[in-house]
Amino acid sequence: MTEILATTDSAVDRIATLHAELAGGPVALQTLRADGLARFRELGFPTTKQEEWIYTNVAPIARMQFRLAERRPALIDRAAIESWSLAGEAAIELVFVDGHYSDSLSRVFVPSAVTARSLAAMLAERAELVASHLAARDGAFTALNAAFLHDGAYLAIPEGKVIDRPIHLLFVSTQHASPQMTSPRVVVLAGRSSEVKIVESYVSIGEATYFTNAVTEIVAGENSRVDHTRVQLESESAFHVSLTSIQQARDSRVFSHAIQLGGSIVRNEIHATLDGEGSECRLDGLFVLRGSQHVDNHTVIDHAKPHATSEEFYKGVLDGRSRGIFDGKIVVRKDAQKTSSRQTNNNLLLSNEAIIDSKPQLEILADDVKCTHGSTIGQIDEEALFYLQSRGVGRTEARGILTFAFASEIVGRLEVETLKSRLETALLGRIPAPSGASER
């Protein structure tokens, strides 16, 4: 793809003009937005000349004439979100429509002492406290999120609290006459020795073109356990950029599951810092692409303290003219002795036109560590295909069975049963019959 420079004055000027439409708010929020815009002006949209964006051209996002998403409380009813809701299993379900919290669609049965609220409401009441967790950080899209921050979810799990049922954050984008931009922010604070399961779902009604620019910040306190699942099932005409930032204290455990099925141009970025001895981190990921979809997975696991462990396991299934990227880095700092880390990326190509770029990396500055990484790219195993055909299974069906088995390994590691079942059904619906394939 020919690069069109995204950092033109006109693209940045359009963002500044859009920013001027934002309403007021608490001083802390206004300061955060101003800092975010200033940082974005410095950075501009990234281009493929930058190493971390070499595989992904965001010019289509920069060129788009986006509008701010409006609050339309009566736009959809409960029936419209039923197929995505986890209300039957979740302890808490917060629903956001076009980036705005919907009280009527949400279900909040809050366990004692747990804070689960709209970020806008928290900012209105305790702006200075909440804003301290919302730094603009480095990165153009994170700065852009801060510049347009208006709502999201704020979750605080107190010390020692164990929540057996999941908390579900459901972000729904609706059909609009012109493209819109939303900038959801999620803050998760897991107290010492607490346990929580969180599901973030990004879905759409219709096949509209829009831009979701999301940031999630997870702070895992000492000896806490956080299981975080992020499911992206947006319109295949939509753009989606996300950052999940994870900060871990001593003996904490964080399990991250990133499932990417929708979107036109998608960037899934995860930065995990193991900043406490004995901490454990696991990153699982699955991207299943078709048509001309483009999904860029960019992950960093930073071992900052000794005696910590991490595991990363990403899988990709690509069909049509789609393109997938796995760029994963394990960093082991000088003092992080006794680190154990393993990274694996396996990819299955169903089309001769599909492209996968796999770039596993190790950056080791300590000498007493155990770290491995590996990557595979292949097609359907002909021996396994022959075995199924010899048992009377048609060739097309056999390919579907093997593809599903490959992809479902990641889904099978999820802890929320309702979500697991729905994703398995979604996978079955997306597994293509290969063009020109003939039955046995």
C-alpha positions in Angstrom: 0.0 0.0 0.0 1.3 3.4 -0.9 1.8 5.6 2.1 -0.1 8.8 2.3 1.5 10.9 5.0 -1.0 11.3 7.8 0.8 14.1 9.6 -0.3 16.9 7.3 -1.3 20.1 8.8 -4.9 19.7 7.5 -5.3 16.4 9.4 -4.1 17.8 12.7 -6.0 21.0 12.1 -9.2 19.0 11.7 -8.6 17.4 15.1 -8.0 20.8 16.7 -11.3 22.1 15.2 -13.2 19.1 16.4 -11.6 19.5 19.9 -13.0 23.1 20.1 -16.5 21.6 20.0 -16.1 19.9 23.3 -18.1 21.2 26.2 -16.6 22.3 29.5 -16.3 20.1 32.6 -14.2 19.9 35.7 -10.9 21.8 35.6 -9.0 18.6 35.9 -10.7 17.1 32.9 -10.2 20.3 30.8 -6.5 20.2 31.7 -6.2 16.6 30.7 -7.9 17.3 27.4 -5.7 20.3 26.7 -2.5 18.3 27.6 -3.7 15.5 25.3 -4.3 17.8 22.4 -0.9 19.5 22.9 0.8 16.1 22.9 -1.1 15.0 19.8 -0.1 18.2 18.0 3.6 17.4 18.7 3.3 13.8 17.5 0.7 14.0 14.7 -0.7 10.8 13.2 2.0 8.0 13.0 3.3 7.0 9.6 4.8 3.8 8.2 8.2 5.5 8.4 8.1 4.9 12.2 9.4 1.5 13.2 6.4 0.7 15.5 3.9 1.5 12.7 5.9 0.1 9.7 3.1 -2.4 8.8 0.1 -0.2 9.4 -0.9 2.9 7.4 -3.4 5.0 9.4 -3.8 7.6 6.6 -7.5 6.4 6.0 -8.2 7.4 9.6 -6.4 10.7 9.4 -8.3 11.6 6.2 -11.7 10.8 7.6 -14.0 13.7 8.5 -15.2 12.4 11.9 -17.8 14.0 14.1 -18.1 13.8 17.9 -20.5 11.1 18.9 -23.8 12.5 20.3 -25.7 11.2 23.3 -29.0 9.6 22.0 -30.5 7.8 25.1 -33.6 6.5 23.4 -31.8 5.2 20.3 -31.8 1.5 21.2 -33.6 -0.7 23.7 -32.6 -3.8 25.7 -33.7 -6.1 22.9 -31.1 -4.5 20.5 -28.2 -5.6 22.7 -29.5 -8.9 23.9 -27.2 -11.0 21.7 -24.1 -9.3 23.3 -25.3 -8.9 26.8 -23.9 -11.0 29.6 -26.5 -9.9 32.2 -27.5 -13.5 33.0 -23.9 -14.2 34.1 -22.4 -10.9 35.0 -22.5 -9.3 38.4 -22.3 -5.9 36.8 -23.0 -4.8 33.2 -22.3 -1.2 32.2 -23.5 -0.3 28.7 -22.2 2.6 26.6 -24.0 3.7 23.4 -21.8 5.7 21.0 -19.3 6.3 23.8 -21.9 7.5 26.3 -23.1 5.6 29.4 -26.7 4.3 29.3 -28.3 4.0 32.7 -31.4 2.4 31.3 -29.5 -0.4 29.5 -27.0 -1.1 32.3 -27.5 -3.6 35.1 -25.6 -2.9 38.3 -25.8 -5.3 41.2 -22.7 -4.0 42.9 -21.1 -6.2 45.5 -20.4 -4.5 48.8 -17.8 -1.7 48.6 -17.1 -2.2 44.9 -17.1 1.0 42.8 -18.4 0.4 39.3 -19.5 3.7 37.6 -19.4 5.7 34.5 -16.2 7.7 34.2 -18.1 10.8 33.4 -19.9 10.6 36.7 -16.7 9.9 38.7 -15.1 12.9 37.0 -18.0 15.1 37.9 -17.7 14.1 41.6 -14.0 13.4 42.2 -12.2 14.8 39.1 -8.8 15.3 40.7 -8.6 11.8 42.0 -9.8 10.1 38.8 -7.8 12.3 36.5 -4.6 11.1 38.2 -5.1 7.8 36.5 -5.7 9.3 33.1 -2.3 10.6 31.9 -2.0 11.3 28.2 1.1 9.1 28.1 3.3 8.6 25.0 1.8 7.7 21.7 -0.3 9.7 19.3 -3.6 7.8 19.7 -3.3 7.7 23.5 -2.9 11.4 23.5 -5.8 11.7 21.1 -7.9 9.6 23.5 -7.1 12.0 26.4 -7.8 15.1 24.2 -11.4 13.8 23.5 -12.1 12.0 26.8 -15.7 12.2 27.8 -16.8 8.9 29.3 -15.9 5.3 30.0 -15.9 3.0 33.0 -14.2 3.3 36.4 -13.9 0.1 38.4 -12.3 -0.1 41.9 -12.1 -3.4 43.7 -11.3 -3.0 47.4 -8.6 -4.9 49.3 -9.5 -8.6 49.8 -12.7 -8.5 47.7 -13.3 -11.5 45.5 -15.9 -11.1 42.8 -16.9 -14.5 41.4 -19.1 -13.3 38.6 -17.7 -11.1 35.7 -18.1 -7.4 35.2 -19.1 -6.6 31.7 -18.4 -3.4 29.9 -20.4 -3.2 26.6 -19.6 -0.5 24.1 -22.1 -0.3 21.3 -21.7 1.8 18.1 -24.8 2.6 16.1 -25.6 3.6 12.5 -25.0 7.3 11.7 -25.3 9.4 8.5 -21.7 10.5 8.9 -18.6 8.9 10.5 -18.2 9.5 14.3 -15.3 9.2 16.7 -15.6 7.8 20.3 -12.8 7.9 22.9 -13.7 5.5 25.7 -11.4 5.2 28.7 -11.5 2.3 31.2 -9.8 2.4 34.6 -9.5 -0.7 36.7 -8.0 -0.6 40.1 -7.7 -4.0 41.8 -6.8 -3.7 45.4 -4.5 -5.9 47.4 -5.5 -9.6 47.4 -8.6 -8.9 45.3 -9.9 -11.0 42.4 -12.0 -9.9 39.5 -13.0 -10.9 36.0 -13.6 -8.2 33.4 -15.0 -8.4 29.9 -14.8 -5.4 27.5 -16.9 -5.9 24.4 -16.9 -3.5 21.4 -19.8 -4.2 19.0 -21.8 -2.4 16.3 -25.4 -2.2 15.0 -25.1 -2.1 11.3 -22.0 -1.7 9.1 -21.3 1.9 9.6 -17.9 3.6 9.2 -16.6 5.1 12.5 -13.5 5.3 14.7 -13.1 3.9 18.1 -10.0 5.0 20.0 -10.0 3.2 23.3 -7.6 3.1 26.3 -7.8 0.7 29.2 -5.6 1.1 32.3 -5.3 -1.9 34.7 -3.5 -1.5 38.0 -3.1 -4.8 39.8 -2.3 -4.5 43.5 -0.2 -6.8 45.5 -1.4 -10.4 45.4 -4.4 -9.5 43.3 -5.8 -11.5 40.4 -7.3 -9.8 37.3 -8.7 -11.8 34.3 -9.4 -9.3 31.5 -11.0 -10.2 28.2 -11.3 -7.7 25.3 -13.6 -8.7 22.4 -13.7 -6.6 19.3 -16.6 -7.4 17.0 -17.1 -4.0 15.3 -18.3 -3.2 11.8 -15.9 -4.4 9.1 -16.0 -0.8 7.8 -14.9 0.7 11.2 -11.5 1.7 12.4 -10.4 0.6 15.9 -7.3 1.5 17.9 -6.8 0.4 21.4 -4.2 0.4 24.2 -4.4 -1.8 27.2 -1.8 -0.7 29.9 -1.2 -3.1 32.7 0.8 -2.3 35.8 1.5 -5.2 38.2 2.6 -5.2 41.9 4.3 -8.0 43.8 2.7 -11.5 43.5 -0.1 -10.2 41.3 -1.5 -12.2 38.4 -3.0 -10.7 35.3 -4.5 -12.8 32.4 -5.3 -10.9 29.2 -7.4 -12.3 26.3 -7.7 -10.2 23.2 -10.1 -11.4 20.5 -10.2 -9.5 17.2 -12.9 -10.4 14.7 -14.2 -7.1 13.3 -12.9 -3.8 12.0 -11.3 -2.6 8.8 -8.1 -1.2 10.2 -7.4 -2.4 13.7 -4.5 -1.8 16.1 -4.4 -3.9 19.3 -1.7 -2.6 21.6 -0.9 -4.1 25.0 1.8 -2.9 27.4 2.3 -5.0 30.6 4.8 -4.0 33.2 5.7 -6.6 35.9 6.8 -4.2 38.5 6.8 -6.5 41.5 8.6 -9.7 42.4 6.7 -12.9 41.9 4.2 -11.3 39.5 2.7 -13.3 36.7 1.3 -12.2 33.3 -0.3 -14.1 30.5 -1.4 -12.6 27.2 -3.6 -14.6 24.9 -4.7 -13.3 21.5 -6.8 -14.5 18.5 -7.4 -12.6 15.3 -9.7 -14.1 12.5 -9.7 -12.0 9.4 -11.3 -12.1 6.0 -11.8 -9.8 3.0 -9.4 -6.9 3.2 -9.3 -6.6 7.0 -6.1 -5.4 8.6 -5.2 -6.1 12.3 -2.0 -5.1 13.9 -1.2 -6.7 17.3 1.6 -4.8 19.1 2.5 -6.1 22.5 5.2 -5.4 25.1 5.8 -7.4 28.3 8.3 -5.5 30.5 9.9 -7.5 33.3 11.1 -4.8 35.7 11.6 -7.0 38.8 13.0 -10.4 39.5 11.3 -13.8 40.0 8.4 -12.9 37.6 6.9 -15.1 34.9 5.1 -14.4 31.6 3.5 -16.3 28.8 2.2 -15.0 25.5 0.2 -17.1 23.0 -1.3 -15.4 19.9 -3.0 -17.1 17.0 -4.1 -15.7 13.6 -6.4 -17.1 10.9 -6.4 -15.1 7.7 -8.4 -15.5 4.5 -9.1 -13.4 1.4 -6.7 -10.4 1.0 -6.5 -9.7 4.7 -3.3 -8.8 6.6 -2.3 -9.6 10.1 0.6 -8.5 12.2 2.1 -9.8 15.4 4.8 -7.6 16.8 5.5 -8.9 20.3 8.5 -7.9 22.5 9.6 -9.3 25.8 11.9 -7.0 27.8 13.9 -8.2 30.7 15.6 -5.4 32.6 19.1 -5.7 34.2 17.9 -6.4 37.7 15.1 -8.8 36.7 17.0 -12.0 37.5 15.2 -15.3 37.6 12.7 -14.2 35.0 10.8 -16.9 33.1 9.1 -15.9 29.8 7.7 -17.7 26.8 6.2 -16.2 23.7 4.5 -18.1 20.8 2.7 -16.9 17.7 1.0 -19.4 15.3 -0.7 -18.4 12.1 -2.9 -20.2 9.6 -3.3 -18.9 6.1 -6.4 -19.9 4.2 -5.7 -17.9 1.1 -2.7 -17.3 -1.2 -3.4 -13.6 -1.0 -3.5 -13.3 2.8 -0.4 -11.8 4.5 1.0 -12.3 8.0 4.0 -10.4 9.4 5.3 -12.0 12.6 8.0 -10.4 14.6 8.6 -11.9 18.0 11.4 -10.2 20.0 13.5 -10.7 23.1 15.4 -7.9 24.7 17.3 -9.4 27.6 19.6 -7.3 29.9 19.8 -9.8 32.7 21.9 -13.0 32.7 20.0 -15.5 34.9 16.8 -15.9 32.9 14.8 -18.5 31.0 13.2 -17.0 27.9 12.0 -18.5 24.6 10.0 -17.3 21.6 8.8 -18.8 18.4 6.6 -18.2 15.4 4.9 -20.4 12.8 3.1 -19.7 9.5 1.3 -22.4 7.6 -1.7 -23.8 5.8 -4.1 -26.6 6.6 -2.3 -29.8 7.4 -2.8 -32.1 4.4 -2.3 -35.3 6.5 -5.0 -34.2 9.0 -7.2 -33.2 6.0 -6.7 -36.6 4.4 -7.5 -38.4 7.7 -10.9 -36.7 8.0 -11.7 -37.3 4.3 -10.9 -41.0 4.8 -13.5 -41.0 7.5 -16.2 -39.7 5.1 -15.9 -36.0 5.8 -16.1 -33.7 2.8 -13.0 -31.7 2.0 -14.7 -28.3 2.6 -16.2 -29.5 5.9 -12.9 -31.0 7.0 -11.1 -27.7 6.3 -13.7 -26.0 8.5 -13.2 -28.5 11.3 -9.4 -28.1 11.3 -9.7 -24.3 11.1 -12.1 -24.2 14.0 -9.9 -26.5 16.1 -6.9 -24.2 15.5 -8.8 -21.0 16.5 -10.8 -22.3 19.3 -7.8 -23.2 21.4 -7.5 -19.5 22.5 -11.3 -19.2 23.0 -11.2 -22.3 25.2 -8.9 -20.5 27.7 -11.6 -18.0 28.5 -13.2 -18.1 32.0 -16.6 -16.6 31.2 -18.7 -19.5 29.9 -21.4 -17.5 28.2 -18.8 -15.5 26.3 -16.9 -18.6 25.4 -20.0 -20.2 23.9 -20.9 -17.1 21.9 -17.4 -16.7 20.5 -17.3 -20.4 19.4 -20.6 -19.8 17.6 -19.1 -16.6 16.0 -16.1 -18.5 14.9 -18.2 -21.2 13.2 -20.0 -18.5 11.3 -16.8 -16.9 10.1 -14.8 -19.9 9.0 -14.9 -19.7 5.2 -15.5 -22.4 2.6 -12.3 -22.1 0.5 -13.0 -20.9 -3.1 -12.8 -23.6 -5.6 -12.8 -26.3 -3.0 -14.5 -29.5 -4.1 -16.1 -32.1 -2.0 -14.7 -35.5 -1.7 
